[in-house]
Amino acid sequence: MPDIKVSVVMAVYNSEKYLREALDSLICQSLKDIELILVDDGSEDASLDILNGYAAKDGRILVLQNKEKADGAAMARNLGVSRAKGEYLSIVDADDFFEPDMLEKAYNKAVNEKADVVIFDAYRFDDTNKADLCRNNILFRDRLPDGYEGKAFSPEDNKDELFRMTLGAAWNTLISAGLVKKRELKFMPFHHADDFEFVYMAFALADKIAVIPERLMHYRVNHAMTQASRVSEWPDTAWEAMLSFKKRLFDAGLYRKYKTAFIRTAMSYQLFYLNAMKNDESFVRLYKKLKEEKLSELDIADAAESELKDEELIRQRDLIMNEEPEGYLFKKLHNLPPFDGAVSWKSGIPKGSRLIIYGADRLGVDVVHSILWYQDYKLVSWVDDQYDILGYPVLSPDTVLNKEYDLILIVSGSSEVFRKRRSELINKGIDPGRIKWQGR
């Protein structure tokens, strides 16, 4: 295969339950000029037999075996990358599955925009209920630069949110193989988050980054096989991965430029791990490490509010620095600030703004209550399609035409509902720039 456009690298460990679905969705990709490098990482089930069976039927498949014993997928992924011959790399997991045009759309975007990195959105696929979850928590559109849908942008165009545009996983990115090899990017030997440094260093080193807001793959959640479901076993990874990333930024001469982006991401990452701990021992161990040492080493402890920016990050940082683990857990258990959900929707909305809240489900009620409680914003009106059933104070969406306001905040966990309501408002003559979305 002389002209391989994309090398797909998949590390495989005891994945027989999902492996065929993943492989079927890859070999049927509309982009045919690809190679699949499948690295068995010491599986003890039928995974290797399945890989060899597919390789016997498709000449684009190369099966490798990682002979060295290691925790996590890093070594297997690095082995696969070292054998890749394509222009771009797609690093995928063996328990996910993919839209048939994922690689074609990502590759064409990369070529047309001359981008080193392409990021796209994904569904979370609930393995228990066998259903896609349309949540805005993989590609964070409110952290992308203006005009991202129209053209690629440089890292400096989004330097303060560069590492919070998406989760930091490799599976929803396409990355230039030339960039990876030239900069010697590697997956790090951590139990979890081995792709964090690989992906975010690619962001920082890229000339251009392009974004496809469409969901092109299905990230499987709610099953016991994922490393993400076992993070309590490795609490130290929370800070080890970030300190390794910080050192790599320093070595590349990029830390000062992207310090703000790093601090915000580091704090978000520590909170994710802290709140994912499933036993008291792991929680207390990580909490004390953060409080006593690691928030300082990560430059979070003394970061100015303007650097953290996000009010939720600021309040939880301050809580960790001033409370013992028991106090933190008490406030979380009883839904006390900063765990009352009152600040999660405020990102990007200037204090004092006059707001119309569109949506009266549970999420809408939470937002309205927080406005009335904290008094940081002026509630102009509360509207919903079901106003005739809900009754006062919920009014008809038509009333927004007669109100003076700064922003209309559409509150819904569904992106489809948001798009429908936004379209209706625009058709009524509302300026699209004055419409925002808050989804859970």
C-alpha positions as CSV (number, residue, x, y, z in Angstrom):
1,M,0.0,0.0,0.0
2,P,2.2,2.9,-1.2
3,D,-0.2,5.8,-0.4
4,I,-1.7,5.3,3.0
5,K,-3.7,8.3,4.1
6,V,-4.4,7.2,7.7
7,S,-2.8,4.7,10.0
8,V,-5.3,3.4,12.6
9,V,-3.5,2.1,15.7
10,M,-5.5,0.0,18.2
11,A,-4.1,-1.5,21.4
12,V,-6.1,-4.6,22.4
13,Y,-6.3,-6.3,25.8
14,N,-9.0,-8.8,26.6
15,S,-11.5,-7.1,24.4
16,E,-13.2,-10.0,22.7
17,K,-16.7,-8.8,23.8
18,Y,-16.5,-5.6,21.7
19,L,-13.6,-6.2,19.3
20,R,-15.6,-7.4,16.3
21,E,-17.9,-4.4,16.4
22,A,-14.9,-2.1,16.6
23,L,-13.1,-3.8,13.7
24,D,-16.2,-4.1,11.5
25,S,-16.7,-0.3,11.8
26,L,-13.1,0.3,10.8
27,I,-12.7,-2.0,7.8
28,C,-15.9,-0.6,6.4
29,Q,-14.7,3.0,6.5
30,S,-15.5,5.0,3.4
31,L,-11.8,6.0,3.3
32,K,-10.2,2.9,1.9
33,D,-6.5,4.0,1.8
34,I,-5.9,3.1,5.4
35,E,-3.9,0.6,7.4
36,L,-5.0,-1.0,10.7
37,I,-2.2,-1.7,13.1
38,L,-3.7,-3.9,15.8
39,V,-1.4,-4.5,18.8
40,D,-2.3,-7.3,21.1
41,D,-1.1,-6.4,24.6
42,G,-1.0,-9.8,26.2
43,S,-4.6,-10.7,26.0
44,E,-5.7,-13.8,27.9
45,D,-9.0,-14.2,26.0
46,A,-9.8,-14.8,22.3
47,S,-8.7,-11.3,21.2
48,L,-5.6,-12.3,19.4
49,D,-7.4,-15.1,17.5
50,I,-10.0,-12.5,16.4
51,L,-7.3,-10.1,15.2
52,N,-5.5,-12.8,13.2
53,G,-8.8,-13.9,11.7
54,Y,-9.5,-10.4,10.4
55,A,-5.9,-10.0,9.2
56,A,-6.3,-13.1,7.1
57,K,-9.2,-11.5,5.2
58,D,-7.9,-8.0,4.9
59,G,-4.5,-7.1,3.6
60,R,-4.6,-3.6,5.2
61,I,-4.4,-5.2,8.7
62,L,-1.1,-5.7,10.5
63,V,-1.3,-7.6,13.8
64,L,1.5,-7.1,16.3
65,Q,2.1,-8.5,19.8
66,N,3.6,-6.5,22.6
67,K,5.9,-8.9,24.3
68,E,6.9,-6.6,27.2
69,K,4.8,-6.7,30.2
70,A,3.4,-3.3,31.2
71,D,0.5,-1.6,32.9
72,G,-1.7,0.4,30.6
73,A,-1.8,0.7,26.8
74,A,1.1,3.1,26.3
75,M,3.8,0.6,25.2
76,A,1.4,-1.1,22.8
77,R,0.3,2.2,21.3
78,N,3.9,3.4,20.9
79,L,4.8,0.1,19.2
80,G,1.9,0.6,16.8
81,V,2.8,4.2,16.0
82,S,6.4,3.2,15.3
83,R,5.2,0.9,12.5
84,A,2.7,3.4,11.0
85,K,3.2,4.5,7.4
86,G,0.2,6.8,6.9
87,E,0.1,10.6,6.6
88,Y,-2.1,10.8,9.7
89,L,-2.6,8.8,12.8
90,S,-5.9,7.7,14.4
91,I,-5.5,6.1,17.8
92,V,-8.6,4.2,18.8
93,D,-9.8,1.9,21.6
94,A,-10.9,-1.6,21.1
95,D,-14.2,-1.2,22.9
96,D,-15.5,1.8,20.8
97,F,-17.1,1.9,17.4
98,F,-17.0,4.4,14.6
99,E,-19.2,6.2,12.1
100,P,-18.5,4.8,8.5
101,D,-17.2,8.2,7.3
102,M,-15.2,9.2,10.4
103,L,-11.8,8.8,8.8
104,E,-12.8,10.3,5.4
105,K,-14.2,13.4,7.0
106,A,-11.3,13.9,9.4
107,Y,-8.7,13.3,6.7
108,N,-10.4,15.6,4.2
109,K,-10.6,18.3,6.8
110,A,-7.0,17.9,7.6
111,V,-5.9,18.2,4.0
112,N,-8.3,21.0,3.0
113,E,-7.3,23.1,6.1
114,K,-3.6,22.0,6.0
115,A,-4.1,21.1,9.7
116,D,-1.7,19.0,11.8
117,V,-4.6,18.1,14.2
118,V,-8.3,17.5,13.6
119,I,-10.6,17.2,16.6
120,F,-14.2,15.9,16.3
121,D,-17.0,15.3,18.6
122,A,-18.3,11.9,19.8
123,Y,-21.2,10.2,21.3
124,R,-21.0,8.6,24.7
125,F,-22.5,5.1,24.2
126,D,-24.1,3.8,27.4
127,D,-23.3,0.1,27.3
128,T,-25.9,-0.7,29.9
129,N,-28.8,0.8,28.1
130,K,-27.3,0.4,24.6
131,A,-28.0,4.0,23.7
132,D,-26.1,7.1,22.6
133,L,-25.9,10.0,25.0
134,C,-25.9,13.4,23.3
135,R,-24.1,15.4,25.9
136,N,-21.9,18.4,25.3
137,N,-19.0,16.9,27.4
138,I,-16.5,15.6,24.8
139,L,-16.0,18.6,22.5
140,F,-16.4,21.8,24.5
141,R,-17.7,24.3,21.9
142,D,-17.7,27.2,24.4
143,R,-13.9,26.8,24.8
144,L,-13.2,27.0,21.1
145,P,-12.2,30.2,19.3
146,D,-14.7,32.2,17.3
147,G,-15.1,30.9,13.7
148,Y,-13.7,27.5,14.5
149,E,-16.2,25.8,12.2
150,G,-15.1,27.9,9.2
151,K,-11.3,27.5,9.2
152,A,-8.4,26.0,11.1
153,F,-6.7,28.1,13.8
154,S,-3.3,28.2,15.4
155,P,-2.7,27.1,19.0
156,E,-2.0,30.7,19.9
157,D,-5.5,31.7,18.7
158,N,-6.9,29.7,21.7
159,K,-3.9,29.7,24.0
160,D,-5.8,30.1,27.3
161,E,-8.2,27.2,26.6
162,L,-6.0,25.1,24.3
163,F,-6.0,22.0,26.5
164,R,-9.7,22.2,27.6
165,M,-11.2,22.1,24.1
166,T,-11.8,18.4,24.5
167,L,-11.0,15.6,26.9
168,G,-7.4,15.0,26.0
169,A,-8.1,11.4,24.8
170,A,-6.6,10.3,21.5
171,W,-9.7,8.6,20.1
172,N,-11.5,11.8,18.8
173,T,-8.4,13.3,17.1
174,L,-6.5,12.8,13.8
175,I,-2.9,13.8,14.2
176,S,-0.1,14.3,11.6
177,A,2.3,11.4,11.6
178,G,5.0,13.8,10.6
179,L,4.4,16.0,13.6
180,V,4.4,12.9,15.9
181,K,7.7,11.6,14.5
182,K,9.5,14.9,14.2
183,R,8.6,15.9,17.8
184,E,9.0,12.4,19.2
185,L,5.6,12.3,20.8
186,K,5.0,9.3,23.0
187,F,2.3,7.8,25.0
188,M,3.3,7.9,28.7
189,P,3.6,4.8,30.9
190,F,0.7,5.5,33.2
191,H,-2.1,3.2,34.2
192,H,-4.6,5.8,33.0
193,A,-4.3,9.0,30.9
194,D,-1.4,7.7,28.9
195,D,-2.6,9.7,25.9
196,F,-2.9,13.0,27.8
197,E,0.6,14.3,27.1
198,F,0.6,12.9,23.5
199,V,-2.6,14.7,22.5
200,Y,-2.0,18.0,24.3
201,M,1.6,18.3,23.1
202,A,0.3,17.8,19.6
203,F,-2.1,20.7,20.2
204,A,0.7,22.9,21.4
205,L,3.1,22.0,18.6
206,A,0.7,22.1,15.7
207,D,0.8,24.8,13.1
208,K,-3.0,24.6,12.6
209,I,-5.9,22.8,14.4
210,A,-9.2,22.1,12.7
211,V,-12.5,21.1,14.3
212,I,-15.4,19.0,13.1
213,P,-18.3,19.6,15.5
214,E,-20.1,16.5,14.2
215,R,-20.1,13.3,16.3
216,L,-18.1,10.7,14.4
217,M,-17.6,7.9,16.9
218,H,-19.1,6.2,19.8
219,Y,-17.2,6.2,23.1
220,R,-18.4,3.3,25.2
221,V,-19.1,4.0,28.9
222,N,-20.7,2.1,31.8
223,H,-18.8,-1.1,31.5
224,A,-16.2,-2.6,33.7
225,M,-13.4,-3.1,31.2
226,T,-12.4,0.5,30.8
227,Q,-9.4,2.0,32.6
228,A,-11.5,5.0,33.3
229,S,-13.8,2.8,35.5
230,R,-10.8,1.9,37.6
231,V,-9.1,5.2,38.3
232,S,-9.4,4.7,42.1
233,E,-6.7,2.1,41.8
234,W,-4.2,4.7,40.6
235,P,-4.8,8.0,42.5
236,D,-1.3,9.2,41.9
237,T,-1.8,9.3,38.2
238,A,-3.9,12.5,38.7
239,W,-0.8,14.6,39.4
240,E,1.9,12.4,37.8
241,A,0.5,12.8,34.3
242,M,0.1,16.6,34.7
243,L,3.7,17.1,36.1
244,S,5.1,15.1,33.2
245,F,3.1,17.2,30.8
246,K,4.3,20.4,32.6
247,K,7.9,19.3,32.2
248,R,7.4,18.5,28.5
249,L,6.0,22.0,27.9
250,F,9.0,23.5,29.8
251,D,11.5,21.5,27.7
252,A,9.8,22.6,24.5
253,G,9.9,26.3,25.6
254,L,6.2,26.5,25.6
255,Y,5.2,26.6,29.3
256,R,5.1,30.4,29.7
257,K,3.0,30.8,26.5
258,Y,0.5,28.1,27.6
259,K,0.7,28.4,31.4
260,T,-2.9,29.6,31.8
261,A,-4.2,26.8,29.6
262,F,-2.1,24.3,31.6
263,I,-3.3,25.6,35.0
264,R,-7.0,25.4,34.1
265,T,-6.6,21.9,32.6
266,A,-4.5,20.7,35.6
267,M,-7.2,21.8,38.0
268,S,-10.0,20.3,36.0
269,Y,-8.1,17.1,35.8
270,Q,-7.4,16.9,39.5
271,L,-11.1,17.4,40.3
272,F,-12.1,14.7,37.8
273,Y,-9.8,12.2,39.6
274,L,-10.7,13.4,43.1
275,N,-14.4,13.0,42.4
276,A,-13.8,9.6,40.7
277,M,-12.2,8.0,43.8
278,K,-14.5,5.1,44.9
279,N,-12.9,4.3,48.3
280,D,-12.0,6.5,51.3
281,E,-8.3,5.5,51.2
282,S,-7.7,6.6,47.6
283,F,-9.7,9.8,48.1
284,V,-7.9,10.9,51.3
285,R,-4.5,10.0,49.8
286,L,-5.1,12.1,46.7
287,Y,-6.8,14.9,48.6
288,K,-3.9,15.3,51.0
289,K,-1.3,15.1,48.2
290,L,-3.1,17.9,46.4
291,K,-3.5,20.1,49.5
292,E,0.0,19.6,50.9
293,E,2.1,19.5,47.7
294,K,0.8,18.9,44.3
295,L,-1.5,22.0,43.8
296,S,1.6,24.1,44.5
297,E,3.8,22.0,42.2
298,L,1.2,22.4,39.4
299,D,1.1,26.2,40.0
300,I,-2.5,26.0,40.9
301,A,-2.4,26.9,44.6
302,D,-1.3,30.5,44.0
303,A,-2.9,31.0,40.6
304,A,-4.8,34.2,40.2
305,E,-8.5,34.1,39.6
306,S,-7.9,35.4,36.1
307,E,-5.8,32.4,35.3
308,L,-8.3,29.8,36.6
309,K,-11.1,32.0,35.2
310,D,-13.8,29.3,35.8
311,E,-15.6,30.2,39.1
312,E,-16.2,26.5,39.9
313,L,-12.5,25.8,39.6
314,I,-11.6,28.7,41.8
315,R,-14.1,27.8,44.5
316,Q,-13.1,24.1,44.6
317,R,-9.4,25.0,44.6
318,D,-9.9,27.3,47.6
319,L,-12.0,24.6,49.3
320,I,-9.2,22.0,49.0
321,M,-6.6,24.4,50.2
322,N,-8.6,25.4,53.3
323,E,-10.6,22.2,54.2
324,E,-9.7,18.8,55.4
325,P,-11.0,15.8,53.4
326,E,-14.0,15.3,55.8
327,G,-15.2,18.9,55.3
328,Y,-14.9,18.6,51.5
329,L,-17.0,15.4,51.5
330,F,-19.6,16.9,53.9
331,K,-20.2,19.8,51.6
332,K,-20.3,17.5,48.6
333,L,-22.7,15.1,50.3
334,H,-25.1,17.8,51.3
335,N,-24.9,19.7,48.0
336,L,-23.5,22.8,49.6
337,P,-21.5,25.4,47.7
338,P,-19.5,24.8,45.5
339,F,-21.3,21.6,44.8
340,D,-24.8,23.1,44.4
341,G,-24.5,23.4,40.6
342,A,-24.9,27.2,40.9
343,V,-21.8,28.1,39.0
344,S,-21.5,25.5,36.3
345,W,-23.6,27.5,33.8
346,K,-21.9,30.8,34.3
347,S,-18.9,30.3,32.1
348,G,-18.5,33.1,29.5
349,I,-21.5,35.2,30.9
350,P,-20.4,38.5,32.4
351,K,-21.7,39.2,35.9
352,G,-24.6,41.6,36.0
353,S,-26.0,40.4,32.6
354,R,-29.7,40.6,32.1
355,L,-30.8,37.0,31.2
356,I,-33.9,35.3,29.8
357,I,-33.9,31.6,30.7
358,Y,-35.5,29.4,28.1
359,G,-36.3,26.0,29.7
360,A,-38.2,24.9,32.7
361,D,-37.2,21.3,33.3
362,R,-35.1,20.4,36.3
363,L,-31.9,21.9,34.9
364,G,-33.8,25.1,34.1
365,V,-35.2,25.3,37.7
366,D,-31.6,24.9,39.0
367,V,-30.4,27.8,36.9
368,V,-33.2,30.1,37.9
369,H,-32.8,29.2,41.6
370,S,-29.1,30.0,41.4
371,I,-29.7,33.4,39.8
372,L,-32.2,34.3,42.5
373,W,-29.9,32.9,45.2
374,Y,-26.5,34.4,44.2
375,Q,-27.9,37.6,42.6
376,D,-24.9,37.8,40.2
377,Y,-27.3,38.3,37.3
378,K,-30.7,39.9,36.6
379,L,-33.5,37.5,35.7
380,V,-35.5,39.3,33.1
381,S,-37.9,36.4,32.2
382,W,-38.3,32.7,32.3
383,V,-39.9,31.1,29.3
384,D,-40.7,27.6,28.0
385,D,-42.7,25.9,25.2
386,Q,-45.0,24.4,27.9
387,Y,-45.8,27.7,29.5
388,D,-49.5,27.1,29.3
389,I,-49.2,23.9,31.4
390,L,-46.5,25.2,33.8
391,G,-48.2,28.5,34.5
392,Y,-46.7,31.7,36.0
393,P,-43.9,32.6,36.4
394,V,-43.0,30.7,33.2
395,L,-44.1,32.7,30.2
396,S,-44.4,32.1,26.4
397,P,-41.2,32.3,24.3
398,D,-43.0,34.9,22.2
399,T,-42.7,37.4,25.2
400,V,-38.9,37.7,24.6
401,L,-39.6,40.0,21.7
402,N,-40.9,42.7,24.2
403,K,-38.1,42.4,26.7
404,E,-34.8,44.2,27.2
405,Y,-32.0,41.7,27.9
406,D,-28.4,40.9,27.2
407,L,-28.6,37.1,26.6
408,I,-31.1,34.3,26.1
409,L,-29.8,31.2,27.9
410,I,-31.4,28.0,26.4
411,V,-31.2,25.4,29.2
412,S,-31.5,21.8,28.0
413,G,-29.5,18.6,28.1
414,S,-30.4,17.9,24.5
415,S,-28.4,19.5,21.7
416,E,-31.3,18.8,19.4
417,V,-33.7,20.8,21.6
418,F,-31.2,23.6,21.7
419,R,-30.9,23.7,17.9
420,K,-34.7,23.7,17.5
421,R,-35.2,26.5,20.0
422,R,-32.3,28.5,18.7
423,S,-33.7,28.3,15.1
424,E,-37.1,29.4,16.2
425,L,-35.7,32.4,18.0
426,I,-33.6,33.4,15.0
427,N,-36.7,33.1,12.8
428,K,-38.4,35.6,15.2
429,G,-35.6,38.1,14.6
430,I,-33.4,37.4,17.6
431,D,-29.6,38.0,17.1
432,P,-27.8,34.6,17.2
433,G,-25.0,36.2,19.1
434,R,-27.3,36.8,22.0
435,I,-28.3,33.1,22.3
436,K,-26.3,30.7,24.5
437,W,-26.7,27.0,25.4
438,Q,-26.4,25.5,28.8
439,G,-26.4,21.6,28.6
440,R,-25.6,19.1,31.3
